[in-house]
């Protein structure tokens, strides 16, 4: 369940990153970076990519 939830966040983050490169919206950029940071934290704590 947690894996599916985190995988969904990953897909959302990648979509946001792609969109924020085109859009000049700072909020989108901050949100995408926040999700990316969360993903890095999960990686470092040894929970795997998802």
PDBQT receptor file of N, H, CA, C and O in Angstrom, charges set to zero:
ATOM      1  N   UNK A   1       0.835  -1.207   0.000  1.00  0.00    +0.000 N 
ATOM      2  CA  UNK A   1       0.000   0.000   0.000  1.00  0.00    +0.000 C 
ATOM      3  C   UNK A   1       0.873   1.261   0.000  1.00  0.00    +0.000 C 
ATOM      4  O   UNK A   1       0.651   2.194  -0.771  1.00  0.00    +0.000 OA
ATOM      5  N   UNK A   2       1.864   1.255   0.883  1.00  0.00    +0.000 N 
ATOM      6  H   UNK A   2       2.044   0.496   1.510  1.00  0.00    +0.000 HD
ATOM      7  CA  UNK A   2       2.769   2.406   0.926  1.00  0.00    +0.000 C 
ATOM      8  C   UNK A   2       3.537   2.513  -0.382  1.00  0.00    +0.000 C 
ATOM      9  O   UNK A   2       3.763   3.610  -0.893  1.00  0.00    +0.000 OA
ATOM     10  N   UNK A   3       3.939   1.350  -0.927  1.00  0.00    +0.000 N 
ATOM     11  H   UNK A   3       3.755   0.459  -0.512  1.00  0.00    +0.000 HD
ATOM     12  CA  UNK A   3       4.691   1.353  -2.179  1.00  0.00    +0.000 C 
ATOM     13  C   UNK A   3       3.879   1.965  -3.315  1.00  0.00    +0.000 C 
ATOM     14  O   UNK A   3       4.398   2.763  -4.096  1.00  0.00    +0.000 OA
ATOM     15  N   UNK A   4       2.604   1.590  -3.406  1.00  0.00    +0.000 N 
ATOM     16  H   UNK A   4       2.182   0.942  -2.772  1.00  0.00    +0.000 HD
ATOM     17  CA  UNK A   4       1.736   2.135  -4.451  1.00  0.00    +0.000 C 
ATOM     18  C   UNK A   4       1.566   3.638  -4.263  1.00  0.00    +0.000 C 
ATOM     19  O   UNK A   4       1.558   4.396  -5.233  1.00  0.00    +0.000 OA
ATOM     20  N   UNK A   5       1.430   4.063  -3.009  1.00  0.00    +0.000 N 
ATOM     21  H   UNK A   5       1.436   3.447  -2.221  1.00  0.00    +0.000 HD
ATOM     22  CA  UNK A   5       1.269   5.484  -2.697  1.00  0.00    +0.000 C 
ATOM     23  C   UNK A   5       2.503   6.270  -3.124  1.00  0.00    +0.000 C 
ATOM     24  O   UNK A   5       2.398   7.322  -3.754  1.00  0.00    +0.000 OA
ATOM     25  N   UNK A   6       3.684   5.738  -2.769  1.00  0.00    +0.000 N 
ATOM     26  H   UNK A   6       3.769   4.883  -2.257  1.00  0.00    +0.000 HD
ATOM     27  CA  UNK A   6       4.927   6.428  -3.106  1.00  0.00    +0.000 C 
ATOM     28  C   UNK A   6       5.177   6.403  -4.607  1.00  0.00    +0.000 C 
ATOM     29  O   UNK A   6       5.702   7.367  -5.164  1.00  0.00    +0.000 OA
ATOM     30  N   UNK A   7       4.803   5.308  -5.266  1.00  0.00    +0.000 N 
ATOM     31  H   UNK A   7       4.376   4.525  -4.814  1.00  0.00    +0.000 HD
ATOM     32  CA  UNK A   7       4.963   5.221  -6.721  1.00  0.00    +0.000 C 
ATOM     33  C   UNK A   7       4.096   6.277  -7.399  1.00  0.00    +0.000 C 
ATOM     34  O   UNK A   7       4.513   6.896  -8.379  1.00  0.00    +0.000 OA
ATOM     35  N   UNK A   8       2.892   6.479  -6.876  1.00  0.00    +0.000 N 
ATOM     36  H   UNK A   8       2.554   5.976  -6.080  1.00  0.00    +0.000 HD
ATOM     37  CA  UNK A   8       2.009   7.506  -7.405  1.00  0.00    +0.000 C 
ATOM     38  C   UNK A   8       2.614   8.891  -7.250  1.00  0.00    +0.000 C 
ATOM     39  O   UNK A   8       2.516   9.724  -8.150  1.00  0.00    +0.000 OA
ATOM     40  N   UNK A   9       3.241   9.135  -6.102  1.00  0.00    +0.000 N 
ATOM     41  H   UNK A   9       3.320   8.458  -5.370  1.00  0.00    +0.000 HD
ATOM     42  CA  UNK A   9       3.901  10.416  -5.875  1.00  0.00    +0.000 C 
ATOM     43  C   UNK A   9       5.051  10.608  -6.844  1.00  0.00    +0.000 C 
ATOM     44  O   UNK A   9       5.293  11.715  -7.327  1.00  0.00    +0.000 OA
ATOM     45  N   UNK A  10       5.757   9.524  -7.123  1.00  0.00    +0.000 N 
ATOM     46  H   UNK A  10       5.560   8.626  -6.731  1.00  0.00    +0.000 HD
ATOM     47  CA  UNK A  10       6.888   9.597  -8.048  1.00  0.00    +0.000 C 
ATOM     48  C   UNK A  10       6.413  10.029  -9.432  1.00  0.00    +0.000 C 
ATOM     49  O   UNK A  10       7.007  10.907 -10.058  1.00  0.00    +0.000 OA
ATOM     50  N   UNK A  11       5.332   9.401  -9.901  1.00  0.00    +0.000 N 
ATOM     51  H   UNK A  11       4.849   8.688  -9.392  1.00  0.00    +0.000 HD
ATOM     52  CA  UNK A  11       4.783   9.751 -11.214  1.00  0.00    +0.000 C 
ATOM     53  C   UNK A  11       4.323  11.201 -11.239  1.00  0.00    +0.000 C 
ATOM     54  O   UNK A  11       4.531  11.914 -12.221  1.00  0.00    +0.000 OA
ATOM     55  N   UNK A  12       3.696  11.630 -10.145  1.00  0.00    +0.000 N 
ATOM     56  H   UNK A  12       3.528  11.051  -9.348  1.00  0.00    +0.000 HD
ATOM     57  CA  UNK A  12       3.221  13.004 -10.062  1.00  0.00    +0.000 C 
ATOM     58  C   UNK A  12       4.395  13.981 -10.083  1.00  0.00    +0.000 C 
ATOM     59  O   UNK A  12       4.344  15.022 -10.738  1.00  0.00    +0.000 OA
ATOM     60  N   UNK A  13       5.450  13.626  -9.354  1.00  0.00    +0.000 N 
ATOM     61  H   UNK A  13       5.492  12.781  -8.821  1.00  0.00    +0.000 HD
ATOM     62  CA  UNK A  13       6.632  14.490  -9.282  1.00  0.00    +0.000 C 
ATOM     63  C   UNK A  13       7.266  14.650 -10.655  1.00  0.00    +0.000 C 
ATOM     64  O   UNK A  13       7.653  15.751 -11.047  1.00  0.00    +0.000 OA
ATOM     65  N   UNK A  14       7.370  13.542 -11.384  1.00  0.00    +0.000 N 
ATOM     66  H   UNK A  14       7.055  12.647 -11.066  1.00  0.00    +0.000 HD
ATOM     67  CA  UNK A  14       7.978  13.606 -12.707  1.00  0.00    +0.000 C 
ATOM     68  C   UNK A  14       7.129  14.448 -13.653  1.00  0.00    +0.000 C 
ATOM     69  O   UNK A  14       7.660  15.197 -14.473  1.00  0.00    +0.000 OA
ATOM     70  N   UNK A  15       5.809  14.322 -13.534  1.00  0.00    +0.000 N 
ATOM     71  H   UNK A  15       5.378  13.713 -12.868  1.00  0.00    +0.000 HD
ATOM     72  CA  UNK A  15       4.918  15.143 -14.347  1.00  0.00    +0.000 C 
ATOM     73  C   UNK A  15       5.043  16.618 -14.004  1.00  0.00    +0.000 C 
ATOM     74  O   UNK A  15       5.056  17.472 -14.890  1.00  0.00    +0.000 OA
ATOM     75  N   UNK A  16       5.136  16.913 -12.702  1.00  0.00    +0.000 N 
ATOM     76  H   UNK A  16       5.126  16.219 -11.982  1.00  0.00    +0.000 HD
ATOM     77  CA  UNK A  16       5.265  18.300 -12.262  1.00  0.00    +0.000 C 
ATOM     78  C   UNK A  16       6.583  18.899 -12.716  1.00  0.00    +0.000 C 
ATOM     79  O   UNK A  16       6.634  20.052 -13.146  1.00  0.00    +0.000 OA
ATOM     80  N   UNK A  17       7.656  18.110 -12.622  1.00  0.00    +0.000 N 
ATOM     81  H   UNK A  17       7.615  17.174 -12.273  1.00  0.00    +0.000 HD
ATOM     82  CA  UNK A  17       8.962  18.612 -13.048  1.00  0.00    +0.000 C 
ATOM     83  C   UNK A  17       8.941  18.956 -14.531  1.00  0.00    +0.000 C 
ATOM     84  O   UNK A  17       9.474  19.983 -14.951  1.00  0.00    +0.000 OA
ATOM     85  N   UNK A  18       8.318  18.082 -15.316  1.00  0.00    +0.000 N 
ATOM     86  H   UNK A  18       7.885  17.248 -14.974  1.00  0.00    +0.000 HD
ATOM     87  CA  UNK A  18       8.240  18.331 -16.751  1.00  0.00    +0.000 C 
ATOM     88  C   UNK A  18       7.432  19.598 -17.039  1.00  0.00    +0.000 C 
ATOM     89  O   UNK A  18       7.792  20.400 -17.901  1.00  0.00    +0.000 OA
ATOM     90  N   UNK A  19       6.333  19.760 -16.299  1.00  0.00    +0.000 N 
ATOM     91  H   UNK A  19       6.041  19.109 -15.599  1.00  0.00    +0.000 HD
ATOM     92  CA  UNK A  19       5.464  20.912 -16.510  1.00  0.00    +0.000 C 
ATOM     93  C   UNK A  19       6.129  22.199 -16.030  1.00  0.00    +0.000 C 
ATOM     94  O   UNK A  19       6.004  23.242 -16.671  1.00  0.00    +0.000 OA
ATOM     95  N   UNK A  20       6.836  22.126 -14.900  1.00  0.00    +0.000 N 
ATOM     96  H   UNK A  20       6.937  21.278 -14.379  1.00  0.00    +0.000 HD
ATOM     97  CA  UNK A  20       7.413  23.339 -14.325  1.00  0.00    +0.000 C 
ATOM     98  C   UNK A  20       8.559  23.872 -15.176  1.00  0.00    +0.000 C 
ATOM     99  O   UNK A  20       8.921  25.043 -15.064  1.00  0.00    +0.000 OA
ATOM    100  N   UNK A  21       9.134  23.019 -16.027  1.00  0.00    +0.000 N 
ATOM    101  H   UNK A  21       8.840  22.068 -16.118  1.00  0.00    +0.000 HD
ATOM    102  CA  UNK A  21      10.171  23.517 -16.939  1.00  0.00    +0.000 C 
ATOM    103  C   UNK A  21       9.551  24.434 -17.990  1.00  0.00    +0.000 C 
ATOM    104  O   UNK A  21      10.177  25.387 -18.455  1.00  0.00    +0.000 OA
ATOM    105  N   UNK A  22       8.303  24.123 -18.354  1.00  0.00    +0.000 N 
ATOM    106  H   UNK A  22       7.794  23.349 -17.977  1.00  0.00    +0.000 HD
ATOM    107  CA  UNK A  22       7.611  24.945 -19.354  1.00  0.00    +0.000 C 
ATOM    108  C   UNK A  22       6.941  26.148 -18.694  1.00  0.00    +0.000 C 
ATOM    109  O   UNK A  22       7.033  27.273 -19.186  1.00  0.00    +0.000 OA
ATOM    110  N   UNK A  23       6.279  25.896 -17.590  1.00  0.00    +0.000 N 
ATOM    111  H   UNK A  23       6.204  24.983 -17.191  1.00  0.00    +0.000 HD
ATOM    112  CA  UNK A  23       5.570  26.974 -16.897  1.00  0.00    +0.000 C 
ATOM    113  C   UNK A  23       6.534  27.751 -16.005  1.00  0.00    +0.000 C 
ATOM    114  O   UNK A  23       7.523  27.204 -15.516  1.00  0.00    +0.000 OA
ATOM    115  N   UNK A  24       6.239  29.014 -15.801  1.00  0.00    +0.000 N 
ATOM    116  H   UNK A  24       5.436  29.459 -16.198  1.00  0.00    +0.000 HD
ATOM    117  CA  UNK A  24       7.098  29.844 -14.962  1.00  0.00    +0.000 C 
ATOM    118  C   UNK A  24       6.568  29.895 -13.530  1.00  0.00    +0.000 C 
ATOM    119  O   UNK A  24       7.031  30.686 -12.709  1.00  0.00    +0.000 OA
ATOM    120  N   UNK A  25       5.591  29.040 -13.251  1.00  0.00    +0.000 N 
ATOM    121  H   UNK A  25       5.214  28.398 -13.919  1.00  0.00    +0.000 HD
ATOM    122  CA  UNK A  25       4.962  29.038 -11.932  1.00  0.00    +0.000 C 
ATOM    123  C   UNK A  25       5.938  28.563 -10.867  1.00  0.00    +0.000 C 
ATOM    124  O   UNK A  25       6.416  27.430 -10.917  1.00  0.00    +0.000 OA
ATOM    125  N   UNK A  26       6.233  29.429  -9.903  1.00  0.00    +0.000 N 
ATOM    126  H   UNK A  26       5.845  30.350  -9.862  1.00  0.00    +0.000 HD
ATOM    127  CA  UNK A  26       7.164  29.085  -8.832  1.00  0.00    +0.000 C 
ATOM    128  C   UNK A  26       6.582  28.013  -7.917  1.00  0.00    +0.000 C 
ATOM    129  O   UNK A  26       7.303  27.142  -7.430  1.00  0.00    +0.000 OA
ATOM    130  N   UNK A  27       5.284  28.085  -7.691  1.00  0.00    +0.000 N 
ATOM    131  H   UNK A  27       4.699  28.793  -8.087  1.00  0.00    +0.000 HD
ATOM    132  CA  UNK A  27       4.639  27.130  -6.789  1.00  0.00    +0.000 C 
ATOM    133  C   UNK A  27       4.817  25.702  -7.287  1.00  0.00    +0.000 C 
ATOM    134  O   UNK A  27       5.115  24.800  -6.504  1.00  0.00    +0.000 OA
ATOM    135  N   UNK A  28       4.636  25.498  -8.578  1.00  0.00    +0.000 N 
ATOM    136  H   UNK A  28       4.395  26.231  -9.214  1.00  0.00    +0.000 HD
ATOM    137  CA  UNK A  28       4.814  24.163  -9.157  1.00  0.00    +0.000 C 
ATOM    138  C   UNK A  28       6.240  23.684  -8.950  1.00  0.00    +0.000 C 
ATOM    139  O   UNK A  28       6.477  22.527  -8.603  1.00  0.00    +0.000 OA
ATOM    140  N   UNK A  29       7.192  24.593  -9.169  1.00  0.00    +0.000 N 
ATOM    141  H   UNK A  29       7.000  25.533  -9.450  1.00  0.00    +0.000 HD
ATOM    142  CA  UNK A  29       8.602  24.257  -9.048  1.00  0.00    +0.000 C 
ATOM    143  C   UNK A  29       8.937  23.844  -7.618  1.00  0.00    +0.000 C 
ATOM    144  O   UNK A  29       9.626  22.849  -7.391  1.00  0.00    +0.000 OA
ATOM    145  N   UNK A  30       8.442  24.621  -6.663  1.00  0.00    +0.000 N 
ATOM    146  H   UNK A  30       7.883  25.429  -6.848  1.00  0.00    +0.000 HD
ATOM    147  CA  UNK A  30       8.686  24.323  -5.248  1.00  0.00    +0.000 C 
ATOM    148  C   UNK A  30       8.081  22.971  -4.880  1.00  0.00    +0.000 C 
ATOM    149  O   UNK A  30       8.713  22.165  -4.198  1.00  0.00    +0.000 OA
ATOM    150  N   UNK A  31       6.856  22.732  -5.337  1.00  0.00    +0.000 N 
ATOM    151  H   UNK A  31       6.344  23.387  -5.892  1.00  0.00    +0.000 HD
ATOM    152  CA  UNK A  31       6.164  21.468  -5.045  1.00  0.00    +0.000 C 
ATOM    153  C   UNK A  31       6.935  20.290  -5.608  1.00  0.00    +0.000 C 
ATOM    154  O   UNK A  31       7.115  19.280  -4.928  1.00  0.00    +0.000 OA
ATOM    155  N   UNK A  32       7.395  20.414  -6.860  1.00  0.00    +0.000 N 
ATOM    156  H   UNK A  32       7.248  21.234  -7.412  1.00  0.00    +0.000 HD
ATOM    157  CA  UNK A  32       8.150  19.337  -7.501  1.00  0.00    +0.000 C 
ATOM    158  C   UNK A  32       9.449  19.074  -6.750  1.00  0.00    +0.000 C 
ATOM    159  O   UNK A  32       9.850  17.924  -6.571  1.00  0.00    +0.000 OA
ATOM    160  N   UNK A  33      10.104  20.146  -6.313  1.00  0.00    +0.000 N 
ATOM    161  H   UNK A  33       9.779  21.080  -6.458  1.00  0.00    +0.000 HD
ATOM    162  CA  UNK A  33      11.363  19.985  -5.578  1.00  0.00    +0.000 C 
ATOM    163  C   UNK A  33      11.133  19.325  -4.231  1.00  0.00    +0.000 C 
ATOM    164  O   UNK A  33      11.944  18.522  -3.772  1.00  0.00    +0.000 OA
ATOM    165  N   UNK A  34      10.011  19.675  -3.598  1.00  0.00    +0.000 N 
ATOM    166  H   UNK A  34       9.351  20.328  -3.971  1.00  0.00    +0.000 HD
ATOM    167  CA  UNK A  34       9.676  19.092  -2.303  1.00  0.00    +0.000 C 
ATOM    168  C   UNK A  34       9.483  17.581  -2.439  1.00  0.00    +0.000 C 
ATOM    169  O   UNK A  34       9.978  16.814  -1.612  1.00  0.00    +0.000 OA
ATOM    170  N   UNK A  35       8.763  17.153  -3.484  1.00  0.00    +0.000 N 
ATOM    171  H   UNK A  35       8.361  17.776  -4.155  1.00  0.00    +0.000 HD
ATOM    172  CA  UNK A  35       8.545  15.725  -3.706  1.00  0.00    +0.000 C 
ATOM    173  C   UNK A  35       9.866  15.028  -4.017  1.00  0.00    +0.000 C 
ATOM    174  O   UNK A  35      10.114  13.917  -3.547  1.00  0.00    +0.000 OA
ATOM    175  N   UNK A  36      10.710  15.680  -4.808  1.00  0.00    +0.000 N 
ATOM    176  H   UNK A  36      10.510  16.582  -5.190  1.00  0.00    +0.000 HD
ATOM    177  CA  UNK A  36      12.010  15.104  -5.148  1.00  0.00    +0.000 C 
ATOM    178  C   UNK A  36      12.852  14.920  -3.890  1.00  0.00    +0.000 C 
ATOM    179  O   UNK A  36      13.540  13.910  -3.743  1.00  0.00    +0.000 OA
ATOM    180  N   UNK A  37      12.799  15.893  -2.983  1.00  0.00    +0.000 N 
ATOM    181  H   UNK A  37      12.240  16.713  -3.102  1.00  0.00    +0.000 HD
ATOM    182  CA  UNK A  37      13.551  15.796  -1.734  1.00  0.00    +0.000 C 
ATOM    183  C   UNK A  37      13.032  14.644  -0.881  1.00  0.00    +0.000 C 
ATOM    184  O   UNK A  37      13.814  13.924  -0.260  1.00  0.00    +0.000 OA
ATOM    185  N   UNK A  38      11.719  14.472  -0.852  1.00  0.00    +0.000 N 
ATOM    186  H   UNK A  38      11.083  15.057  -1.356  1.00  0.00    +0.000 HD
ATOM    187  CA  UNK A  38      11.120  13.368  -0.098  1.00  0.00    +0.000 C 
ATOM    188  C   UNK A  38      11.575  12.036  -0.664  1.00  0.00    +0.000 C 
ATOM    189  O   UNK A  38      11.855  11.096   0.080  1.00  0.00    +0.000 OA
ATOM    190  N   UNK A  39      11.648  11.962  -1.998  1.00  0.00    +0.000 N 
ATOM    191  H   UNK A  39      11.421  12.726  -2.602  1.00  0.00    +0.000 HD
ATOM    192  CA  UNK A  39      12.081  10.736  -2.655  1.00  0.00    +0.000 C 
ATOM    193  C   UNK A  39      13.534  10.431  -2.303  1.00  0.00    +0.000 C 
ATOM    194  O   UNK A  39      13.889   9.273  -2.083  1.00  0.00    +0.000 OA
ATOM    195  N   UNK A  40      14.369  11.457  -2.250  1.00  0.00    +0.000 N 
ATOM    196  H   UNK A  40      14.080  12.398  -2.429  1.00  0.00    +0.000 HD
ATOM    197  CA  UNK A  40      15.772  11.267  -1.887  1.00  0.00    +0.000 C 
ATOM    198  C   UNK A  40      15.879  10.760  -0.456  1.00  0.00    +0.000 C 
ATOM    199  O   UNK A  40      16.690   9.881  -0.164  1.00  0.00    +0.000 OA
ATOM    200  N   UNK A  41      15.056  11.318   0.441  1.00  0.00    +0.000 N 
ATOM    201  H   UNK A  41      14.398  12.033   0.203  1.00  0.00    +0.000 HD
ATOM    202  CA  UNK A  41      15.075  10.885   1.838  1.00  0.00    +0.000 C 
ATOM    203  C   UNK A  41      14.719   9.407   1.941  1.00  0.00    +0.000 C 
ATOM    204  O   UNK A  41      15.337   8.671   2.710  1.00  0.00    +0.000 OA
ATOM    205  N   UNK A  42      13.719   8.968   1.165  1.00  0.00    +0.000 N 
ATOM    206  H   UNK A  42      13.216   9.566   0.540  1.00  0.00    +0.000 HD
ATOM    207  CA  UNK A  42      13.323   7.560   1.171  1.00  0.00    +0.000 C 
ATOM    208  C   UNK A  42      14.465   6.693   0.674  1.00  0.00    +0.000 C 
ATOM    209  O   UNK A  42      14.716   5.619   1.222  1.00  0.00    +0.000 OA
ATOM    210  N   UNK A  43      15.163   7.152  -0.363  1.00  0.00    +0.000 N 
ATOM    211  H   UNK A  43      14.959   8.024  -0.808  1.00  0.00    +0.000 HD
ATOM    212  CA  UNK A  43      16.294   6.405  -0.909  1.00  0.00    +0.000 C 
ATOM    213  C   UNK A  43      17.384   6.257   0.143  1.00  0.00    +0.000 C 
ATOM    214  O   UNK A  43      17.930   5.171   0.337  1.00  0.00    +0.000 OA
ATOM    215  N   UNK A  44      17.697   7.366   0.824  1.00  0.00    +0.000 N 
ATOM    216  H   UNK A  44      17.253   8.248   0.666  1.00  0.00    +0.000 HD
ATOM    217  CA  UNK A  44      18.786   7.352   1.801  1.00  0.00    +0.000 C 
ATOM    218  C   UNK A  44      18.460   6.485   3.011  1.00  0.00    +0.000 C 
ATOM    219  O   UNK A  44      19.354   5.882   3.604  1.00  0.00    +0.000 OA
ATOM    220  N   UNK A  45      17.190   6.421   3.376  1.00  0.00    +0.000 N 
ATOM    221  H   UNK A  45      16.463   6.911   2.895  1.00  0.00    +0.000 HD
ATOM    222  CA  UNK A  45      16.812   5.636   4.554  1.00  0.00    +0.000 C 
ATOM    223  C   UNK A  45      16.712   4.150   4.219  1.00  0.00    +0.000 C 
ATOM    224  O   UNK A  45      16.382   3.339   5.084  1.00  0.00    +0.000 OA
ATOM    225  N   UNK A  46      16.994   3.795   2.973  1.00  0.00    +0.000 N 
ATOM    226  H   UNK A  46      17.261   4.454   2.271  1.00  0.00    +0.000 HD
ATOM    227  CA  UNK A  46      17.061   2.386   2.593  1.00  0.00    +0.000 C 
ATOM    228  C   UNK A  46      15.714   1.755   2.298  1.00  0.00    +0.000 C 
ATOM    229  O   UNK A  46      15.592   0.531   2.344  1.00  0.00    +0.000 OA
ATOM    230  N   UNK A  47      14.699   2.551   1.996  1.00  0.00    +0.000 N 
ATOM    231  H   UNK A  47      14.798   3.546   1.959  1.00  0.00    +0.000 HD
ATOM    232  CA  UNK A  47      13.375   2.006   1.689  1.00  0.00    +0.000 C 
ATOM    233  C   UNK A  47      13.240   1.653   0.214  1.00  0.00    +0.000 C 
ATOM    234  O   UNK A  47      12.210   1.128  -0.210  1.00  0.00    +0.000 OA
ATOM    235  N   UNK A  48      14.274   1.938  -0.567  1.00  0.00    +0.000 N 
ATOM    236  H   UNK A  48      15.110   2.365  -0.223  1.00  0.00    +0.000 HD
ATOM    237  CA  UNK A  48      14.194   1.641  -1.988  1.00  0.00    +0.000 C 
ATOM    238  C   UNK A  48      13.653   2.808  -2.776  1.00  0.00    +0.000 C 
ATOM    239  O   UNK A  48      13.307   3.847  -2.215  1.00  0.00    +0.000 OA
ATOM    240  N   UNK A  49      13.582   2.628  -4.099  1.00  0.00    +0.000 N 
ATOM    241  H   UNK A  49      13.863   1.784  -4.556  1.00  0.00    +0.000 HD
ATOM    242  CA  UNK A  49      13.187   3.729  -4.977  1.00  0.00    +0.000 C 
ATOM    243  C   UNK A  49      11.724   4.096  -4.816  1.00  0.00    +0.000 C 
ATOM    244  O   UNK A  49      11.363   5.271  -4.895  1.00  0.00    +0.000 OA
ATOM    245  N   UNK A  50      10.872   3.089  -4.588  1.00  0.00    +0.000 N 
ATOM    246  H   UNK A  50      11.165   2.135  -4.524  1.00  0.00    +0.000 HD
ATOM    247  CA  UNK A  50       9.451   3.366  -4.435  1.00  0.00    +0.000 C 
ATOM    248  C   UNK A  50       9.125   3.554  -2.969  1.00  0.00    +0.000 C 
ATOM    249  O   UNK A  50       7.971   3.799  -2.620  1.00  0.00    +0.000 OA
TER     250      UNK A  50
